[in-house]
Amino acid sequence: MKPKKKGVDMNLFGEKEFFTGCNYWASHAGIRMWRNWDAGEVERDLKLLSEYGMKVLRVFPLWPDFQPLTRFYGGGGSPREFGQNDGPLRNPAGIDEEMMSRFRVLCGTAEKNGLKLIVGLLTGWMSGRLFVPPALETRNVLTDPEAIRWEVRFVREFVRRMQDHPAIAAWDLGNECNCMAAVSSSAEAWNWMNTIASAIRLEDKTRPVVSGMHSLSSCRREKWNLQDQGELMDILTTHPYPLFTPECNREPFNTMRNELHPSAESLLYEGVAGKRCFPEECGSLGPTICSTERAALNLRTSLFSCWANGLAGYLWWCAFDQTHLDYPPYEWTAIERELGLFQIDRTPKRTVSVLRDFVDFRNHLPFALPPRRVDAVCLVSETENSWTAAFGAFLLSRQAGFDIRFAGAEQELPDSNFYLLPSGTGAQSIGRRAWLALLEKVRSGANLLLTLSGDCGLSTFREAAGVEIDARFREENRVEFTLKSHPEEAMHAVQAFRSLVKAERAEVLAADSGGNPIMTAAALGRGQVFFVNLPLEQTAVQKSGCFHGEDLNPLYLLYREAAERAGVRRLVKTELPGVGITEHPREDGKTICVAINYEPEEAFCPLEVSGRIREVWNGELRDGTLRIAGNDAAVFLVES
């Protein structure tokens, strides 16, 4: 009788271990590493990566190299049979035996050097080029039945042969498979993902299936959406490059917006999909975007942020520069050539030194970091792509000094004392049942911060917010205002709509120069509704000026006002918007705090602490002020 197999092993991606690593192509050959195989070069590569603190590599069995299918035709072009390398099939899956042997050598070399592998099975898209077996080149590989049949055969055979190897930690569907072909609907995308994930699980029920996708949407109607990913995948991934992501890359690479991008996007995926997520590819996209030094500073801050926010890990793109390679895609795409942690001669860059230092720092800490404390739930629309609003909410809450988690607005509401509903647009941003359920939470004692764009419609809004919208019309306008609690802090916003409101039973917390309310507070049952009369989160992220610069537009103060009135009480507080502090309560009553300086300049951070700071790692505390180097972090222990 065969012993029962254990369930999926999620230990590598669990909360107790934050893994670091990179995506790997061999330094001497890049994408052609399998056909130009050199075991000695691979050995030297992996030994070097291990020495610099890598724990996990994402590797890619290039699809046409490993399944070199060809098609034979008869008279009149009629299809006859499939072959392999222009000869007969050597096995039912059309797998190349020599390539499998080489992949097993890679796995053995990884194990020897203490490295775990995430295997991108169907690597048909890489660095701007499509890689498909010759027999399938004219087919839609995501929807064509013949193509999918051969994909399933390949995946099952590959996993069956390799599932015994201890170096393999997870199976990845492939690299950004949503780029391999077009689908006409989310149902087609679902069918393909379900087919490939099921094929993997038929052969290996013990390892997690990783998405490998990027650019997913919170909108259920989008073809590649987070809800389908959460249903089918064990682990989701982000590929958060600021150059390609809306509302990023508006300030220098090593400042708050870009540094928090990997954390914010990954936490959004986790919240809506309900599955763990990690940044699987990160990088600057080369020296025409920023210097190596700025890339390294961004990496250091992003690593601390992902770790503090409880993500599973962080992988850089990629291990080695590829400037010496003279074939597509490197022949085509300049930004794919200089993205390595090492130069082509294996000379280390500043980025890999930062990664190694981060690993060393964590290894010397006398504790594992507990989960962060969460103060509020940010509800994101599932009828529209809510990235802009969610990203703005994450950045503003970080500046305001409290922590949020995301959840889909149409799903069962997580319990919380404080909810955010940010920058809704249109008449369908939240459904009736979800809206009424949220208001019931407020009536039972919760607090709600509600911000609206000019075209958003909400029923029972007047009863909920205690204000009447007198007139709302499309007219671009600049609003200048202050909070009554911070009259010295001038704020401004540019809107596409003008919205005139009357406070009926609501307290006016902020108004413009003409007296038009900008922020109000009103009781609703045992709770409160804080209304902001502008699309606050969109306003903050769609222009520069709120997250970096000498003349900062302090819109985050509206978030801080709502949090304080909602009863959010932190153990440690700072007034500096450029320093974010996460709190991690321990079972012994003490709390670990991670304070991250998102600015390039050194921060002198006065702290208000409910308790005593007993120990500080990687920072200096003097007379209640914490000194943190630019783009760095301090970790400290608080005893209350």
C-alpha positions as CSV (number, residue, x, y, z in Angstrom):
1,M,0.0,0.0,0.0
2,K,1.4,3.4,-1.0
3,P,1.8,6.0,1.7
4,K,-0.5,9.0,1.3
5,K,1.1,12.1,-0.2
6,K,1.3,15.1,2.0
7,G,-0.6,18.3,1.0
8,V,1.0,21.3,-0.7
9,D,4.1,22.4,1.0
10,M,3.9,26.1,1.5
11,N,6.8,26.3,4.0
12,L,9.1,28.2,1.6
13,F,6.5,30.8,1.2
14,G,5.3,30.9,4.8
15,E,5.4,33.9,7.2
16,K,8.4,32.6,9.1
17,E,10.8,32.8,6.1
18,F,11.3,35.7,3.7
19,F,13.2,34.5,0.7
20,T,15.5,36.5,-1.5
21,G,16.8,35.7,-4.9
22,C,16.7,36.5,-8.6
23,N,15.6,35.2,-12.0
24,Y,18.4,33.2,-13.7
25,W,19.7,32.7,-17.2
26,A,23.3,31.5,-17.6
27,S,25.8,34.3,-17.7
28,H,27.5,33.0,-20.9
29,A,24.4,32.4,-23.1
30,G,21.2,34.0,-21.7
31,I,18.1,32.4,-23.3
32,R,20.3,30.0,-25.3
33,M,21.8,28.4,-22.2
34,W,20.1,25.1,-22.9
35,R,21.3,24.7,-26.5
36,N,24.7,26.2,-25.7
37,W,25.0,24.3,-22.5
38,D,28.1,24.7,-20.3
39,A,27.8,22.9,-16.9
40,G,31.0,24.6,-15.7
41,E,29.7,28.1,-16.4
42,V,26.4,27.2,-14.6
43,E,28.4,25.9,-11.7
44,R,30.3,29.1,-11.3
45,D,27.1,31.2,-11.7
46,L,25.2,29.4,-9.0
47,K,28.1,29.3,-6.6
48,L,28.5,33.1,-6.9
49,L,24.7,33.7,-6.5
50,S,24.7,31.6,-3.3
51,E,27.7,33.4,-1.9
52,Y,25.8,36.7,-2.3
53,G,22.8,35.6,-0.3
54,M,20.4,34.2,-3.0
55,K,18.0,31.6,-1.6
56,V,15.7,31.2,-4.5
57,L,16.2,31.2,-8.3
58,R,13.4,31.3,-10.9
59,V,14.6,29.3,-13.8
60,F,13.2,28.7,-17.3
61,P,13.2,25.5,-19.4
62,L,12.7,27.4,-22.7
63,W,9.7,25.8,-24.3
64,P,10.9,25.1,-27.9
65,D,14.2,23.7,-26.6
66,F,12.5,21.2,-24.3
67,Q,9.6,20.3,-26.6
68,P,11.0,20.8,-30.1
69,L,7.8,19.7,-31.9
70,T,7.7,19.8,-35.7
71,R,4.8,19.0,-38.0
72,F,5.0,16.9,-41.2
73,Y,2.7,17.5,-44.1
74,G,1.6,15.4,-47.1
75,G,0.3,16.3,-50.5
76,G,-1.5,19.6,-50.9
77,G,-0.2,20.7,-47.5
78,S,-2.4,18.2,-45.6
79,P,-1.1,17.6,-42.0
80,R,0.3,14.1,-41.4
81,E,1.9,13.7,-38.0
82,F,4.0,15.4,-35.4
83,G,7.7,14.9,-35.0
84,Q,10.6,16.1,-32.9
85,N,13.7,17.9,-34.0
86,D,12.6,17.2,-37.6
87,G,12.6,13.5,-36.9
88,P,10.1,11.1,-35.3
89,L,8.8,11.6,-31.8
90,R,11.1,10.1,-29.2
91,N,8.4,10.0,-26.5
92,P,4.7,10.7,-26.3
93,A,5.3,14.2,-24.9
94,G,7.8,15.2,-27.5
95,I,10.3,16.1,-24.8
96,D,14.0,16.4,-25.6
97,E,15.9,13.9,-23.5
98,E,19.2,15.9,-23.6
99,M,17.5,19.0,-22.4
100,M,16.0,17.2,-19.5
101,S,19.4,15.8,-18.6
102,R,20.8,19.3,-18.6
103,F,17.9,20.6,-16.4
104,R,18.6,17.8,-13.9
105,V,22.2,19.0,-13.8
106,L,21.0,22.5,-13.0
107,C,18.9,21.2,-10.2
108,G,21.8,19.2,-8.8
109,T,24.0,22.2,-8.9
110,A,21.4,24.3,-7.2
111,E,21.0,21.8,-4.4
112,K,24.8,21.7,-4.0
113,N,24.8,25.4,-3.5
114,G,21.8,25.6,-1.1
115,L,19.5,27.1,-3.7
116,K,15.8,26.4,-4.3
117,L,14.2,26.7,-7.7
118,I,10.9,28.1,-9.0
119,V,10.4,26.4,-12.4
120,G,8.6,28.4,-15.1
121,L,7.3,25.5,-17.0
122,L,5.8,27.0,-20.2
123,T,8.4,29.6,-21.0
124,G,7.0,30.8,-24.3
125,W,7.4,34.5,-23.6
126,M,10.7,36.1,-22.6
127,S,12.0,39.6,-22.7
128,G,9.8,40.7,-25.6
129,R,10.1,37.6,-27.8
130,L,7.7,34.7,-28.3
131,F,9.2,31.2,-28.0
132,V,7.0,28.4,-29.3
133,P,7.7,24.9,-30.7
134,P,7.8,25.1,-34.5
135,A,4.7,23.0,-34.9
136,L,2.6,25.4,-32.8
137,E,3.9,28.7,-34.1
138,T,0.8,29.5,-36.2
139,R,-1.6,28.5,-33.4
140,N,-3.0,30.5,-30.5
141,V,-1.3,28.6,-27.7
142,L,-3.8,29.8,-25.0
143,T,-7.0,28.7,-26.8
144,D,-6.1,26.2,-29.6
145,P,-7.1,22.6,-28.6
146,E,-4.1,21.0,-30.4
147,A,-1.7,23.4,-28.8
148,I,-3.1,22.9,-25.3
149,R,-3.0,19.1,-25.8
150,W,0.8,19.3,-26.4
151,E,1.2,21.8,-23.5
152,V,-0.5,19.4,-21.1
153,R,1.6,16.5,-22.3
154,F,4.8,18.5,-21.9
155,V,3.9,19.8,-18.4
156,R,2.8,16.4,-17.1
157,E,5.9,14.7,-18.4
158,F,8.3,17.4,-17.2
159,V,6.8,17.5,-13.7
160,R,6.6,13.7,-13.5
161,R,10.3,13.4,-14.3
162,M,11.4,16.2,-12.0
163,Q,9.0,16.1,-9.0
164,D,11.4,13.9,-7.0
165,H,14.2,16.6,-7.0
166,P,14.6,18.4,-3.7
167,A,15.9,21.6,-5.2
168,I,12.5,22.4,-6.8
169,A,10.4,24.5,-4.5
170,A,7.5,25.4,-6.7
171,W,6.1,25.1,-10.3
172,D,5.4,28.4,-12.1
173,L,3.0,28.3,-15.0
174,G,5.6,30.1,-17.1
175,N,6.8,33.6,-17.7
176,E,4.0,36.1,-18.1
177,C,2.0,33.6,-20.1
178,N,-0.8,36.1,-20.5
179,C,1.6,37.7,-23.1
180,M,1.8,34.6,-25.2
181,A,-1.5,35.1,-27.1
182,A,-4.8,36.9,-27.0
183,V,-7.9,35.5,-25.3
184,S,-11.4,36.8,-26.0
185,S,-12.8,36.4,-22.5
186,S,-11.9,35.7,-18.9
187,A,-13.5,32.3,-19.5
188,E,-10.8,31.4,-22.0
189,A,-8.1,32.6,-19.7
190,W,-9.6,30.6,-16.8
191,N,-9.8,27.5,-19.0
192,W,-6.1,27.7,-19.9
193,M,-4.9,28.4,-16.4
194,N,-7.1,25.6,-14.9
195,T,-5.9,23.1,-17.6
196,I,-2.2,23.8,-16.9
197,A,-2.5,24.0,-13.1
198,S,-4.5,20.8,-13.1
199,A,-1.8,19.1,-15.2
200,I,0.8,20.1,-12.7
201,R,-1.2,18.9,-9.8
202,L,-1.9,15.5,-11.4
203,E,1.8,14.7,-11.2
204,D,2.8,16.7,-8.0
205,K,0.4,17.4,-5.2
206,T,3.1,18.6,-2.8
207,R,4.4,21.8,-4.4
208,P,2.6,25.1,-4.8
209,V,1.6,26.3,-8.3
210,V,2.8,29.9,-8.8
211,S,1.0,32.2,-11.2
212,G,4.0,33.8,-13.0
213,M,1.6,36.5,-14.4
214,H,1.8,40.3,-14.3
215,S,-0.6,43.2,-14.9
216,L,-3.7,41.6,-13.4
217,S,-6.9,43.5,-12.6
218,S,-9.2,43.7,-9.7
219,C,-12.1,44.0,-12.1
220,R,-13.9,40.7,-12.5
221,R,-14.8,41.6,-16.0
222,E,-11.2,41.8,-17.2
223,K,-9.8,38.8,-19.1
224,W,-6.9,38.3,-16.6
225,N,-8.3,39.1,-13.2
226,L,-7.3,38.5,-9.6
227,Q,-10.4,36.6,-8.7
228,D,-9.7,33.8,-11.2
229,Q,-6.1,33.7,-10.2
230,G,-7.1,33.3,-6.5
231,E,-9.4,30.5,-7.4
232,L,-6.8,28.5,-9.4
233,M,-3.3,29.4,-8.1
234,D,-1.6,28.7,-4.8
235,I,0.6,31.8,-5.0
236,L,0.3,35.0,-7.0
237,T,3.1,37.1,-8.4
238,T,3.7,40.7,-9.3
239,H,6.3,42.1,-11.8
240,P,6.3,45.7,-10.5
241,Y,8.4,47.7,-12.9
242,P,7.7,51.4,-12.3
243,L,8.3,52.3,-16.0
244,F,5.4,50.1,-17.1
245,T,3.0,50.6,-14.2
246,P,0.4,53.5,-14.2
247,E,1.1,56.2,-11.6
248,C,4.7,55.1,-10.9
249,N,8.0,56.6,-12.1
250,R,6.9,60.1,-11.3
251,E,9.8,60.8,-9.0
252,P,13.4,59.5,-8.7
253,F,13.6,55.7,-8.5
254,N,14.8,55.7,-4.9
255,T,11.8,57.6,-3.4
256,M,8.6,56.5,-1.7
257,R,6.3,56.0,-4.7
258,N,8.6,53.6,-6.5
259,E,10.0,51.9,-3.3
260,L,6.5,51.0,-2.1
261,H,5.2,49.9,-5.5
262,P,6.2,46.2,-5.0
263,S,4.6,46.0,-1.6
264,A,1.4,47.9,-2.6
265,E,0.7,45.9,-5.7
266,S,1.5,42.5,-4.0
267,L,-0.7,43.3,-1.0
268,L,-3.5,44.4,-3.4
269,Y,-3.3,41.0,-5.2
270,E,-3.3,39.2,-1.8
271,G,-6.3,41.1,-0.6
272,V,-8.5,40.6,-3.6
273,A,-7.4,37.1,-4.6
274,G,-7.1,35.7,-1.0
275,K,-3.8,34.0,-1.8
276,R,-0.2,34.8,-0.9
277,C,1.7,37.0,-3.4
278,F,5.3,38.1,-3.8
279,P,7.3,40.3,-6.2
280,E,8.7,37.8,-8.7
281,E,10.5,40.2,-11.0
282,C,11.8,43.6,-9.8
283,G,14.4,46.0,-11.3
284,S,15.1,49.4,-12.6
285,L,15.1,48.5,-16.3
286,G,18.7,49.6,-16.7
287,P,21.0,52.7,-16.7
288,T,18.8,54.8,-18.9
289,I,16.2,54.9,-16.1
290,C,18.5,55.4,-13.2
291,S,22.0,54.9,-12.0
292,T,23.1,51.6,-10.4
293,E,23.5,53.4,-7.1
294,R,19.9,54.6,-7.1
295,A,18.7,51.1,-8.2
296,A,20.6,49.7,-5.2
297,L,19.0,52.2,-2.8
298,N,15.5,51.4,-4.1
299,L,16.3,47.7,-3.7
300,R,17.3,48.1,0.0
301,T,14.1,50.1,0.9
302,S,11.9,47.8,-1.1
303,L,13.3,44.7,0.6
304,F,12.7,46.1,4.0
305,S,9.2,47.1,3.0
306,C,8.2,43.7,1.5
307,W,9.6,42.0,4.6
308,A,7.8,44.3,7.0
309,N,4.5,44.0,5.1
310,G,4.6,40.2,5.5
311,L,5.1,39.2,1.8
312,A,6.7,35.9,1.0
313,G,9.9,37.1,-0.7
314,Y,11.5,39.2,-3.4
315,L,13.2,38.3,-6.7
316,W,15.3,40.7,-8.7
317,W,15.4,40.6,-12.5
318,C,17.9,39.2,-13.3
319,A,21.2,37.5,-12.3
320,F,23.6,38.7,-15.1
321,D,23.9,41.4,-17.7
322,Q,23.3,40.3,-21.3
323,T,25.1,43.0,-23.3
324,H,27.2,40.5,-25.2
325,L,24.3,38.5,-26.7
326,D,23.6,39.4,-30.3
327,Y,20.3,37.6,-31.1
328,P,16.7,38.5,-30.4
329,P,15.3,39.6,-28.0
330,Y,18.7,41.2,-26.9
331,E,19.2,42.4,-30.5
332,W,15.8,44.2,-30.4
333,T,15.3,45.5,-26.9
334,A,17.9,47.7,-25.2
335,I,16.3,47.6,-21.8
336,E,16.8,43.8,-21.6
337,R,20.6,43.9,-21.7
338,E,21.8,45.6,-18.5
339,L,19.5,44.3,-15.8
340,G,21.8,42.0,-13.9
341,L,23.0,41.9,-10.4
342,F,26.4,41.1,-12.0
343,Q,28.1,42.3,-15.1
344,I,28.9,39.8,-17.9
345,D,32.3,39.1,-16.3
346,R,30.6,38.3,-13.0
347,T,31.8,41.6,-11.4
348,P,29.2,42.5,-8.7
349,K,27.1,45.6,-8.9
350,R,26.0,47.6,-5.9
351,T,22.5,46.0,-6.1
352,V,23.8,42.5,-5.2
353,S,25.9,43.9,-2.3
354,V,22.7,45.5,-0.9
355,L,20.8,42.2,-1.2
356,R,23.6,40.3,0.5
357,D,23.7,42.9,3.3
358,F,20.0,42.6,3.8
359,V,20.2,38.8,4.1
360,D,23.1,39.1,6.6
361,F,21.2,41.7,8.7
362,R,18.1,39.4,8.9
363,N,20.2,36.4,9.7
364,H,21.7,38.2,12.7
365,L,18.4,39.3,14.2
366,P,17.6,37.2,17.3
367,F,13.9,36.8,16.2
368,A,11.6,36.0,13.3
369,L,9.4,39.0,12.4
370,P,5.8,38.4,13.5
371,P,2.9,39.6,11.3
372,R,2.3,43.3,11.1
373,R,-0.5,45.0,12.9
374,V,-3.3,46.2,10.5
375,D,-5.4,49.2,11.5
376,A,-7.8,49.5,8.5
377,V,-9.3,47.6,5.6
378,C,-9.2,49.3,2.2
379,L,-12.1,48.1,0.1
380,V,-11.4,48.1,-3.7
381,S,-13.9,48.0,-6.4
382,E,-14.3,44.7,-8.3
383,T,-16.2,46.3,-11.2
384,E,-13.3,48.5,-12.3
385,N,-9.6,48.3,-12.2
386,S,-8.9,49.8,-8.8
387,W,-5.0,50.0,-9.0
388,T,-4.8,53.8,-9.0
389,A,-7.1,54.2,-6.0
390,A,-5.6,51.3,-4.1
391,F,-2.0,52.6,-4.7
392,G,-3.0,56.1,-3.5
393,A,-4.6,54.7,-0.4
394,F,-1.5,52.6,0.5
395,L,0.8,55.5,0.1
396,L,-1.3,58.0,2.0
397,S,-1.9,55.6,4.9
398,R,1.8,55.0,5.1
399,Q,2.5,58.7,5.3
400,A,-0.3,59.1,7.8
401,G,1.2,56.5,10.1
402,F,-1.1,53.5,10.0
403,D,-1.3,50.2,8.1
404,I,-4.0,48.9,5.8
405,R,-4.9,45.6,4.1
406,F,-6.9,45.3,1.0
407,A,-10.2,43.4,0.4
408,G,-12.5,43.1,-2.6
409,A,-15.6,45.3,-1.9
410,E,-18.0,42.6,-3.2
411,Q,-16.6,39.9,-1.0
412,E,-17.5,39.1,2.6
413,L,-16.3,42.1,4.7
414,P,-13.5,41.4,7.0
415,D,-14.1,42.7,10.5
416,S,-12.5,46.0,11.2
417,N,-13.0,49.2,13.2
418,F,-11.9,51.3,10.3
419,Y,-12.7,51.0,6.6
420,L,-11.6,53.0,3.6
421,L,-13.6,53.2,0.3
422,P,-11.2,55.2,-2.0
423,S,-12.0,57.2,-5.1
424,G,-14.9,55.4,-6.5
425,T,-15.8,56.2,-10.1
426,G,-19.0,55.7,-12.0
427,A,-22.4,54.4,-10.8
428,Q,-21.2,50.8,-10.4
429,S,-18.0,51.1,-8.3
430,I,-19.7,49.2,-5.5
431,G,-22.8,47.0,-5.6
432,R,-26.0,47.6,-3.6
433,R,-25.6,44.6,-1.3
434,A,-21.9,45.4,-0.6
435,W,-22.7,49.1,0.1
436,L,-25.5,48.3,2.5
437,A,-23.3,45.7,4.3
438,L,-20.6,48.3,4.7
439,L,-23.1,50.8,6.2
440,E,-24.3,48.1,8.6
441,K,-20.8,47.7,9.8
442,V,-20.6,51.4,10.4
443,R,-24.0,51.4,12.3
444,S,-22.6,48.7,14.5
445,G,-19.6,50.8,15.5
446,A,-17.1,50.9,12.7
447,N,-15.7,54.0,11.0
448,L,-15.6,54.7,7.3
449,L,-13.4,57.1,5.3
450,L,-15.2,57.7,2.0
451,T,-13.7,59.6,-0.9
452,L,-15.5,60.2,-4.2
453,S,-14.6,61.2,-7.7
454,G,-17.0,63.5,-9.5
455,D,-18.7,60.8,-11.5
456,C,-19.3,58.4,-8.7
457,G,-22.9,57.6,-7.7
458,L,-23.9,56.1,-4.3
459,S,-27.5,55.6,-3.2
460,T,-28.4,56.7,0.4
461,F,-25.2,58.8,0.3
462,R,-27.0,61.8,2.0
463,E,-28.2,59.7,4.9
464,A,-24.9,58.0,5.3
465,A,-22.5,61.0,5.1
466,G,-24.8,63.7,6.6
467,V,-24.2,66.0,3.7
468,E,-26.2,66.9,0.6
469,I,-24.6,67.3,-2.8
470,D,-26.1,70.5,-4.1
471,A,-24.5,70.5,-7.5
472,R,-21.8,68.4,-9.2
473,F,-20.7,69.2,-12.8
474,R,-17.7,68.7,-15.1
475,E,-15.4,71.7,-14.7
476,E,-11.7,71.4,-14.1
477,N,-10.8,73.4,-11.0
478,R,-8.1,73.8,-8.5
479,V,-9.1,73.6,-4.8
480,E,-7.0,75.0,-2.0
481,F,-7.9,74.2,1.6
482,T,-6.7,73.4,5.1
483,L,-7.8,71.2,7.9
484,K,-9.2,73.0,11.0
485,S,-6.8,70.9,13.1
486,H,-3.8,71.9,10.9
487,P,-4.5,75.5,9.8
488,E,-0.8,76.0,9.0
489,E,-0.7,73.2,6.4
490,A,-2.0,74.3,3.0
491,M,-3.2,71.6,0.7
492,H,-4.4,71.7,-2.9
493,A,-6.0,69.5,-5.6
494,V,-6.9,69.7,-9.2
495,Q,-10.2,68.1,-10.1
496,A,-12.1,67.3,-13.3
497,F,-15.5,68.0,-11.5
498,R,-16.7,70.7,-9.2
499,S,-18.8,69.4,-6.4
500,L,-20.8,71.8,-4.2
501,V,-22.0,70.2,-0.9
502,K,-24.0,71.3,2.1
503,A,-23.2,70.0,5.5
504,E,-26.5,69.0,7.1
505,R,-25.8,67.0,10.2
506,A,-22.0,66.6,9.5
507,E,-19.1,68.5,11.1
508,V,-17.0,70.3,8.6
509,L,-13.3,69.4,9.2
510,A,-11.9,71.1,6.1
511,A,-13.2,73.7,3.7
512,D,-12.0,75.6,0.7
513,S,-11.6,79.4,0.6
514,G,-15.2,79.8,-0.4
515,G,-16.5,77.7,2.5
516,N,-17.3,74.6,0.4
517,P,-16.7,71.5,2.6
518,I,-13.8,69.3,1.6
519,M,-13.9,66.9,4.6
520,T,-16.7,66.2,6.9
521,A,-17.5,63.8,9.8
522,A,-21.0,62.5,10.7
523,A,-22.3,59.9,13.1
524,L,-24.1,56.9,11.6
525,G,-25.5,54.6,14.3
526,R,-22.6,53.8,16.7
527,G,-20.0,54.6,14.0
528,Q,-18.8,57.5,11.9
529,V,-18.5,58.4,8.2
530,F,-15.7,60.7,7.1
531,F,-16.4,62.1,3.7
532,V,-13.7,63.7,1.5
533,N,-15.2,65.8,-1.3
534,L,-12.6,64.9,-3.9
535,P,-11.0,61.7,-5.4
536,L,-8.2,62.0,-2.8
537,E,-6.2,58.9,-3.7
538,Q,-6.3,59.5,-7.5
539,T,-5.4,63.2,-6.9
540,A,-2.4,62.2,-4.8
541,V,-0.9,59.6,-7.2
542,Q,-1.7,61.1,-10.6
543,K,0.6,64.0,-10.1
544,S,4.0,64.6,-8.5
545,G,4.2,66.5,-5.3
546,C,2.5,64.4,-2.6
547,F,5.2,61.8,-1.9
548,H,8.5,63.5,-2.6
549,G,9.9,67.0,-2.8
550,E,10.7,70.0,-0.8
551,D,7.3,71.6,-1.2
552,L,5.2,68.6,-0.2
553,N,1.4,68.7,-0.7
554,P,0.3,67.1,2.6
555,L,-2.9,65.4,1.5
556,Y,-2.0,62.6,3.9
557,L,-3.2,64.7,6.7
558,L,-6.8,64.0,5.7
559,Y,-6.0,60.3,6.3
560,R,-4.3,61.0,9.6
561,E,-7.3,63.1,10.7
562,A,-9.7,60.2,9.9
563,A,-7.5,57.6,11.6
564,E,-7.2,59.6,14.8
565,R,-10.9,60.2,15.0
566,A,-11.6,56.5,14.2
567,G,-9.6,55.6,17.3
568,V,-6.5,54.2,15.6
569,R,-3.8,54.2,18.4
570,R,-0.3,53.2,17.5
571,L,2.4,52.2,19.9
572,V,5.0,54.3,18.1
573,K,4.2,57.5,16.1
574,T,6.2,59.9,14.1
575,E,5.2,63.1,12.4
576,L,7.6,62.5,9.4
577,P,5.6,61.4,6.3
578,G,8.8,60.1,4.7
579,V,9.3,57.5,7.5
580,G,6.9,54.5,7.7
581,I,6.7,52.4,10.8
582,T,5.2,48.9,11.0
583,E,4.4,47.3,14.3
584,H,4.8,43.5,14.9
585,P,3.3,42.4,18.2
586,R,4.9,39.3,19.8
587,E,3.3,36.7,22.1
588,D,5.4,37.9,25.1
589,G,3.7,41.4,25.0
590,K,6.7,43.1,23.4
591,T,6.5,44.6,19.9
592,I,9.1,44.7,17.1
593,C,9.0,47.9,15.0
594,V,10.4,48.4,11.5
595,A,11.0,52.1,10.7
596,I,11.8,52.7,7.0
597,N,13.2,55.9,5.6
598,Y,11.9,56.2,2.1
599,E,13.9,59.4,1.4
600,P,17.5,59.5,0.0
601,E,18.5,61.9,2.8
602,E,19.3,60.8,6.4
603,A,16.2,61.1,8.7
604,F,16.2,62.3,12.2
605,C,12.9,61.0,13.4
606,P,11.4,62.1,16.7
607,L,9.3,59.3,18.2
608,E,6.3,59.3,20.4
609,V,6.4,55.9,22.2
610,S,3.9,54.2,24.5
611,G,6.5,52.2,26.4
612,R,10.3,51.9,26.3
613,I,12.6,51.1,23.4
614,R,14.9,48.4,24.7
615,E,17.1,47.6,21.7
616,V,17.8,49.1,18.2
617,W,19.2,47.3,15.2
618,N,20.6,49.3,12.2
619,G,19.8,52.7,13.6
620,E,20.7,55.1,16.4
621,L,18.3,56.3,19.1
622,R,19.3,59.4,21.0
623,D,17.0,61.5,23.3
624,G,13.9,60.1,21.7
625,T,15.0,60.7,18.1
626,L,15.8,57.8,15.8
627,R,18.4,58.4,13.2
628,I,18.0,56.3,10.0
629,A,20.3,56.5,7.0
630,G,18.8,57.5,3.6
631,N,16.9,54.7,1.9
632,D,17.5,52.4,4.9
633,A,15.6,51.0,7.9
634,A,15.9,50.7,11.6
635,V,14.5,47.8,13.6
636,F,13.7,48.2,17.4
637,L,12.1,46.4,20.3
638,V,9.4,48.2,22.4
639,E,8.3,47.0,25.8
640,S,5.0,48.5,26.8
